[in-house]
């Protein structure tokens, strides 16, 4: 069969994007939990420690959501013995996190319970990171144009990654199931961000290591102005 231009384009562009999306969703959310925990141990950066706490909070919220979800909508039972090897391989590919069935300490998230763990967690993480950026909005615009544009770049990057996640979950669940899981995770992420912001303060959200603005007028602190050098 003759190779068309679309086949070449698909092999070079489309297939790598789909494969990357599937790999990202397959590693979620275990990669964020253990990655942030490892970074916190190495760097002792408070924000990475708070991100680990956020992952555990999202795990608990997903369990609660999954319980309500299955009790109201129901969860389809899959009989692996009645499925073809291709269907089994597809189901294992769609399983988030570890692929082997085990009950060890690493299995913080259960990847086979609805709503989609990957989309739920990505929605929460998107809300969490967006909230962190917005909390330092005044700092970014007060620095210079180079720093302010990072807020725009990060927002566009989150939108593009969200599209990649939806593509990666195609074939695993319907678009409506993915969007429901994403929106529920978005609400859960906003709630977790508000809680963590009030508990840990802005320092716990400072992923970029930005300085803090201080209003000396409100605190009654003296303001010193350097005079120009005398001729």
SERO-4910 file (N, C-alpha, C, O; in steps of 0.05 Angstrom, whole numbers):
BEGIN
 pado doro    nc1    nc2    nc3   cac1   cac2   cac3    cc1    cc2    cc3    oc1    oc2    oc3
  Unk    A     17    -24      0      0      0      0     18     25      0     37     27     15
  Unk    A     10     44    -17     26     68    -20     23     86      4      0     90     14
  Unk    A     45     97     13     44    115     36     37    143     27     49    154      9
  Unk    A     16    154     39      6    181     31     20    202     48     34    196     67
  Unk    A     15    227     41     26    250     56     15    251     84     28    258    103
  Unk    A    -11    243     87    -24    243    113    -11    222    131     -7    226    155
  Unk    A     -5    199    119      8    178    135     35    187    146     42    181    169
  Unk    A     50    201    129     76    211    138     73    232    160     87    232    180
  Unk    A     53    250    156     48    271    176     39    259    202     47    267    223
  Unk    A     21    238    200     12    225    224     34    211    239     35    212    264
  Unk    A     52    198    224     74    184    237     94    203    251    106    196    271
  Unk    A     97    227    239    117    245    250    105    263    271    119    270    291
  Unk    A     80    272    268     68    292    286     46    279    304     48    281    329
  Unk    A     26    267    292      3    259    308      9    236    327      3    238    351
  Unk    A     22    215    317     28    192    334     46    198    358     40    189    380
  Unk    A     67    214    354     83    222    378     67    238    399     71    234    423
  Unk    A     49    255    390     32    270    409     14    252    424     11    254    448
  Unk    A      1    233    410    -17    214    423     -1    196    442    -11    191    464
  Unk    A     22    187    434     38    170    451     47    185    476     48    174    498
  Unk    A     55    211    472     63    227    496     39    231    514     43    230    539
  Unk    A     16    236    503     -8    239    520    -15    214    536    -21    215    559
  Unk    A    -13    191    523    -18    166    536      3    161    558     -4    151    580
  Unk    A     28    167    553     49    163    573     45    182    597     48    173    620
  Unk    A     38    207    592     33    226    613     10    217    631     12    217    656
  Unk    A    -12    209    618    -35    201    634    -30    174    648    -41    169    669
  Unk    A    -13    158    636     -7    132    649      9    136    675      6    121    694
  Unk    A     27    156    675     44    161    698     30    177    719     38    177    743
  Unk    A      8    191    712     -6    207    731    -24    189    749    -34    169    740
  Unk    A    -27    198    774    -15    220    788      9    212    805     20    229    820
  Unk    A     17    186    803     39    177    820     65    192    815     80    197    833
  Unk    A     70    200    789     94    215    783     96    241    798    117    249    807
  Unk    A     73    256    800     73    281    814     77    277    844     93    292    856
  Unk    A     64    258    856     67    253    884     95    246    892    107    260    909
  Unk    A    107    226    880    133    218    888    155    236    877    176    239    889
  Unk    A    150    250    854    169    269    844    171    293    862    193    302    868
  Unk    A    148    304    871    148    328    889    160    320    916    174    336    928
  Unk    A    154    296    925    165    287    951    196    285    949    210    292    968
  Unk    A    206    274    927    234    271    923    248    299    922    269    303    933
  Unk    A    235    317    907    246    344    904    247    358    931    265    373    937
  Unk    A    226    354    948    226    366    974    248    356    992    261    371   1006
  Unk    A    253    330    990    275    318   1006    302    329    997    319    334   1014
  Unk    A    306    332    971    331    341    961    336    371    965    357    379    974
  Unk    A    315    387    959    318    416    960    308    429    986    316    452    992
  Unk    A    292    415   1001    279    427   1025    262    451   1019    259    469   1035
  Unk    A    252    452    994    235    474    986    207    469    996    195    448    991
  Unk    A    196    488   1011    170    484   1024    148    479   1003    130    464   1008
  Unk    A    150    493    980    128    491    960    126    462    950    103    453    944
  Unk    A    148    448    947    147    420    938    135    402    960    120    383    954
  Unk    A    140    408    985    128    393   1007     98    398   1007     82    379   1012
  Unk    A     89    423   1003     60    429   1002     47    415    978     24    407    979
  Unk    A     62    413    955     52    399    932     47    370    938     28    358    928
  Unk    A     65    358    954     61    330    962     36    327    979     21    308    977
  Unk    A     32    346    997      8    346   1014    -17    349    996    -37    336   1001
  Unk    A    -15    367    976    -37    370    957    -44    344    943    -68    338    939
  Unk    A    -24    328    936    -28    303    922    -44    284    941    -62    270    932
  Unk    A    -36    283    966    -51    266    985    -79    276    989    -98    260    992
  Unk    A    -83    302    989   -110    313    992   -127    305    968   -151    298    971
  Unk    A   -116    307    944   -131    299    920   -137    269    920   -158    261    910
  Unk    A   -119    253    931   -124    225    933   -148    219    951   -165    203    944
  Unk    A   -149    233    974   -172    229    992   -198    239    978   -219    226    980
  Unk    A   -197    262    965   -221    273    952   -230    255    929   -254    252    924
  Unk    A   -211    242    915   -219    224    894   -233    199    905   -252    189    893
  Unk    A   -223    189    928   -236    166    940   -265    173    948   -283    157    944
  Unk    A   -268    197    959   -295    206    967   -313    209    942   -336    200    941
  Unk    A   -302    222    921   -316    226    896   -323    200    883   -346    196    873
  Unk    A   -304    181    883   -309    155    871   -331    140    886   -347    126    873
  Unk    A   -332    142    912   -353    129    928   -380    140    920   -399    124    916
  Unk    A   -382    166    919   -408    179    912   -415    172    883   -438    167    876
  Unk    A   -395    173    865   -399    168    837   -410    140    832   -429    136    817
  Unk    A   -397    120    845   -406     92    840   -433     86    853   -448     69    843
  Unk    A   -439    100    875   -465     95    888   -488    108    873   -511     98    874
  Unk    A   -482    129    858   -504    143    844   -506    134    815   -527    128    804
  Unk    A   -482    133    801   -482    125    773   -476     96    768   -487     83    750
  Unk    A   -459     85    786   -451     57    783   -425     54    768   -417     72    753
  Unk    A   -412     32    773   -386     27    760   -388      1    744   -395    -20    756
  Unk    A   -383      1    718   -385    -24    703   -364    -44    711   -340    -37    714
  Unk    A   -372    -68    716   -354    -90    723   -343   -103    698   -358   -109    679
  Unk    A   -317   -107    698   -304   -119    674   -294   -146    681   -280   -150    701
  Unk    A   -302   -166    665   -293   -193    668   -270   -198    649   -274   -201    625
  Unk    A   -246   -199    660   -222   -201    644   -221   -227    629   -209   -229    607
  Unk    A   -233   -248    640   -232   -275    627   -248   -276    601   -243   -293    584
  Unk    A   -267   -257    598   -284   -257    574   -274   -238    553   -287   -234    532
  Unk    A   -250   -226    557   -240   -206    539   -217   -217    522   -203   -235    531
  Unk    A   -214   -205    498   -192   -213    481   -166   -201    491   -166   -182    506
  Unk    A   -143   -212    482   -117   -201    490   -114   -172    483   -102   -156    498
  Unk    A   -126   -164    460   -124   -136    452   -139   -118    471   -130    -96    478
  Unk    A   -163   -127    479   -180   -111    497   -166   -109    525   -168    -88    538
  Unk    A   -154   -131    533   -140   -131    559   -116   -111    558   -112    -96    577
  Unk    A   -101   -112    536    -78    -94    533    -87    -65    533    -74    -48    545
  Unk    A   -110    -59    520   -120    -32    520   -129    -23    547   -124      0    555
  Unk    A   -142    -41    562   -151    -34    589   -127    -29    608   -128    -11    625
  Unk    A   -106    -45    605    -83    -41    622    -69    -15    614    -57     -1    632
  Unk    A    -69     -8    588    -57     17    580    -71     41    592    -59     61    599
  Unk    A    -98     39    594   -113     61    605   -112     62    635   -121     82    647
  Unk    A   -102     42    648   -100     41    677    -79     61    687    -56     59    679
  Unk    A    -86     80    704    -68    100    713    -49     89    734    -57     72    751
  Unk    A    -24     98    734     -5     90    755      6     62    749     11     55    726
  Unk    A     11     47    770     22     21    768      3      1    754    -21      2    758
  Unk    A     14    -16    737     -2    -34    721     -8    -60    736    -28    -73    729
  Unk    A      9    -68    755      4    -93    769    -15    -89    792    -14    -68    805
  Unk    A    -32   -108    797    -51   -106    819    -37   -114    845    -30   -137    849
  Unk    A    -32    -95    862    -19   -100    888    -28    -79    908    -38    -58    901
  Unk    A    -25    -86    933    -33    -68    955     -9    -61    971     -7    -68    995
  Unk    A     10    -47    959     33    -38    973     30     -8    979     11      5    970
  Unk    A     49      3    994     47     30   1003     48     50    980     38     72    983
  Unk    A     59     42    957     62     60    935     35     66    921     31     86    908
  Unk    A     15     48    925    -10     51    911    -28     71    925    -49     64    937
  Unk    A    -19     96    925    -35    117    938    -61    121    922    -82    124    933
  Unk    A    -58    122    895    -82    125    878    -89     98    866    -72     83    857
  Unk    A   -115     92    865   -125     69    852   -134     77    824   -153     92    821
  Unk    A   -120     67    803   -125     77    776   -149     65    762   -153     72    739
  Unk    A   -164     48    775   -186     35    761   -213     42    772   -233     29    766
  Unk    A   -215     64    787   -240     72    799   -249     98    785   -233    116    782
  Unk    A   -275    100    778   -285    125    766   -288    147    787   -292    140    811
  Unk    A   -288    172    780   -282    183    753   -252    180    747   -236    173    764
  Unk    A   -244    185    722   -217    181    713   -197    194    732   -198    218    736
  Unk    A   -179    178    743   -159    189    762   -141    210    748   -135    231    759
  Unk    A   -132    204    723   -114    222    709   -127    249    704   -115    270    710
  Unk    A   -152    249    694   -165    274    688   -174    289    713   -173    313    714
  Unk    A   -182    274    734   -189    286    759   -165    301    771   -167    324    780
  Unk    A   -142    287    772   -118    299    784   -108    322    767    -99    342    777
  Unk    A   -109    319    740    -99    340    723   -116    365    726   -105    388    726
  Unk    A   -142    362    728   -159    385    733   -152    399    759   -150    424    760
  Unk    A   -147    384    781   -139    395    806   -112    409    805   -109    430    816
  Unk    A    -93    396    791    -66    408    789    -67    433    772    -52    452    779
  Unk    A    -83    434    751    -85    458    735    -96    481    752    -85    504    750
  Unk    A   -117    476    767   -127    497    785   -107    506    806   -105    530    812
  Unk    A    -92    487    816    -73    492    837    -50    510    827    -43    530    839
  Unk    A    -39    503    804    -17    518    792    -26    545    782    -11    565    785
  Unk    A    -50    547    771    -61    573    763    -65    591    787    -59    615    785
  Unk    A    -75    580    809    -78    596    833    -52    606    844    -50    629    853
  Unk    A    -31    589    842     -5    597    852      6    620    835     18    639    845
  Unk    A      2    619    809     11    640    791     -4    666    796      8    688    797
  Unk    A    -30    664    800    -46    688    804    -40    701    831    -43    726    834
  Unk    A    -32    685    851    -25    696    877      0    715    875      3    733    892
  Unk    A     17    710    855     41    726    852     38    744    827     58    753    815
  Unk    A     13    750    819      9    766    795     21    794    799     34    804    781
  Unk    A     16    807    822     26    834    827     57    834    827     69    853    818
  Unk    A     69    813    837     98    811    837    109    810    809    128    823    802
  Unk    A     96    793    792    106    789    765    103    815    748    122    822    734
  Unk    A     81    829    751     78    853    735     94    876    746     99    896    732
  Unk    A    103    874    771    120    895    783    149    892    776    165    911    779
  Unk    A    157    869    765    185    864    759    192    876    732    204    898    731
  Unk    A    186    862    711    189    874    684    174    857    664    161    837    671
  Unk    A    175    865    639    159    852    618    167    823    614    151    806    608
  Unk    A    193    817    618    203    790    614    190    771    635    183    748    628
  Unk    A    187    780    659    174    763    679    144    761    676    133    740    681
  Unk    A    131    783    669    102    783    666     93    764    645     72    751    648
  Unk    A    108    761    623    100    744    601    101    714    610     89    697    596
  Unk    A    115    708    631    116    680    640     88    671    649     82    647    647
  Unk    A     72    689    659     45    682    668     28    674    643     13    655    645
  Unk    A     32    688    621     18    682    597     27    655    585     11    638    577
  Unk    A     54    651    585     65    626    574     56    602    591     49    581    579
  Unk    A     56    605    617     47    582    634     18    576    630     10    552    630
  Unk    A      1    597    626    -27    592    621    -32    577    595    -48    558    593
  Unk    A    -18    586    574    -20    573    548    -10    545    549    -22    526    538
  Unk    A     12    541    564     23    514    567      3    495    581      1    472    574
  Unk    A    -11    505    602    -31    488    616    -54    481    597    -63    458    598
  Unk    A    -62    500    580    -84    494    561    -75    473    541    -90    454    536
  Unk    A    -51    475    530    -41    456    511    -37    428    524    -44    408    512
  Unk    A    -27    427    548    -24    402    562    -51    389    568    -54    364    568
  Unk    A    -71    406    574    -98    395    578   -108    381    553   -121    360    555
  Unk    A   -103    393    530   -111    381    505    -97    355    501   -108    335    491
  Unk    A    -71    354    507    -56    329    505    -67    308    523    -68    284    516
  Unk    A    -75    315    547    -87    296    566   -113    285    555   -118    261    557
  Unk    A   -130    302    543   -155    292    532   -149    273    508   -163    253    505
  Unk    A   -129    279    492   -122    262    470   -111    235    481   -117    214    470
  Unk    A    -95    237    502    -84    213    514   -104    194    526   -101    170    526
  Unk    A   -127    205    535   -148    189    547   -168    180    526   -187    165    533
  Unk    A   -165    188    501   -184    179    481   -181    149    477   -159    138    475
  Unk    A   -204    135    477   -204    106    475   -205     93    502   -211     69    504
  Unk    A   -200    108    523   -201     97    551   -228    103    563   -240     86    577
  Unk    A   -238    127    559   -265    134    567   -276    155    548   -261    167    532
  Unk    A   -302    159    549   -314    178    531   -306    207    538   -296    212    560
  Unk    A   -310    225    519   -302    253    523   -319    264    546   -308    280    562
  Unk    A   -344    257    548   -361    267    569   -351    258    597   -351    273    616
  Unk    A   -342    233    599   -331    223    624   -305    237    631   -301    244    655
  Unk    A   -289    243    611   -264    257    616   -269    286    625   -256    296    644
  Unk    A   -288    299    612   -293    327    619   -306    329    647   -301    348    661
  Unk    A   -323    309    654   -335    309    681   -313    306    702   -313    320    722
  Unk    A   -295    286    697   -273    282    716   -255    306    719   -247    313    741
  Unk    A   -250    320    696   -233    343    696   -246    366    712   -233    379    728
  Unk    A   -272    371    708   -286    392    721   -289    387    751   -286    406    767
  Unk    A   -294    362    759   -295    355    787   -268    360    800   -265    371    822
  Unk    A   -246    352    786   -219    356    796   -213    386    798   -198    394    816
  Unk    A   -223    401    779   -218    430    779   -230    443    805   -217    459    818
  Unk    A   -254    435    812   -267    445    836   -251    436    861   -247    451    879
  Unk    A   -243    410    861   -228    400    883   -201    414    886   -192    419    908
  Unk    A   -188    420    863   -162    434    864   -165    462    875   -148    471    890
  Unk    A   -186    476    868   -191    503    879   -195    502    909   -184    519    923
  Unk    A   -210    482    918   -215    480    947   -189    474    961   -183    485    982
  Unk    A   -173    455    950   -147    449    963   -128    472    963   -113    476    982
  Unk    A   -128    488    942   -111    511    941   -118    532    962   -100    542    976
  Unk    A   -144    537    965   -152    556    985   -145    546   1013   -135    562   1030
  Unk    A   -148    521   1019   -141    510   1045   -111    512   1050   -103    521   1071
  Unk    A    -95    503   1030    -66    503   1033    -55    532   1035    -36    537   1050
  Unk    A    -67    550   1021    -58    578   1022    -62    590   1050    -45    604   1060
  Unk    A    -85    583   1062    -90    593   1089    -74    579   1110    -68    590   1131
  Unk    A    -67    554   1105    -51    538   1125    -21    544   1123     -8    549   1143
  Unk    A    -11    543   1098     18    546   1094     27    574   1085     51    580   1086
  Unk    A      8    591   1077     16    617   1069     27    618   1040     29    597   1027
  Unk    A     34    642   1031     44    645   1004     70    630    999     76    622    977
  Unk    A     87    627   1020    112    613   1017    108    585   1007    124    574    992
  Unk    A     87    572   1016     81    545   1007     72    543    979     70    521    968
  Unk    A     65    566    966     56    566    938     77    578    920     72    580    896
  Unk    A    100    585    930    120    599    915    138    580    900    161    575    907
  Unk    A    127    567    878    142    548    862    165    561    847    185    548    841
  Unk    A    162    586    840    181    600    823    203    615    839    221    627    828
  Unk    A    201    614    866    221    628    882    220    658    879    241    671    878
  Unk    A    196    669    877    193    698    872    195    713    898    189    702    920
  Unk    A    204    739    897    204    755    922    176    763    929    157    760    914
  Unk    A    173    774    954    147    783    964    146    813    964    165    826    972
  Unk    A    123    824    956    119    853    957    113    861    986     97    848    999
  Unk    A    124    883    995    119    892   1022    112    922   1021    127    938   1011
  Unk    A     89    928   1032     80    956   1033     89    969   1059     78    965   1080
  Unk    A    111    985   1057    122    997   1080    104   1019   1091    106   1026   1115
  Unk    A     88   1031   1074     70   1052   1083     49   1042   1103     44   1054   1123
  Unk    A     38   1018   1097     18   1006   1115     30    999   1141     17   1000   1162
  Unk    A     56    990   1141     69    981   1165     82   1005   1180     92   1001   1203
  Unk    A     82   1028   1168     94   1051   1181    125   1050   1181    137   1063   1198
  Unk    A    136   1034   1163    166   1032   1161    177   1056   1145    164   1065   1127
  Unk    A    201   1064   1152    213   1087   1137    221   1078   1109    229   1055   1105
  Unk    A    218   1096   1091    226   1092   1063    250   1110   1057    249   1134   1061
  Unk    A    272   1097   1048    296   1112   1042    299   1115   1012    296   1096    997
  Unk    A    306   1140   1004    310   1146    976    339   1155    972    348   1173    987
  Unk    A    353   1143    954    381   1150    949    382   1175    932    371   1176    910
  Unk    A    396   1195    942    399   1220    927    420   1217    905    438   1200    908
  Unk    A    417   1232    884    438   1230    862    465   1240    873    465   1257    890
  Unk    A    486   1230    863    513   1238    872    518   1268    866    510   1278    845
  Unk    A    531   1280    885    537   1308    882    559   1312    861    578   1297    861
  Unk    A    556   1333    844    576   1338    824    601   1350    837    620   1356    823
***
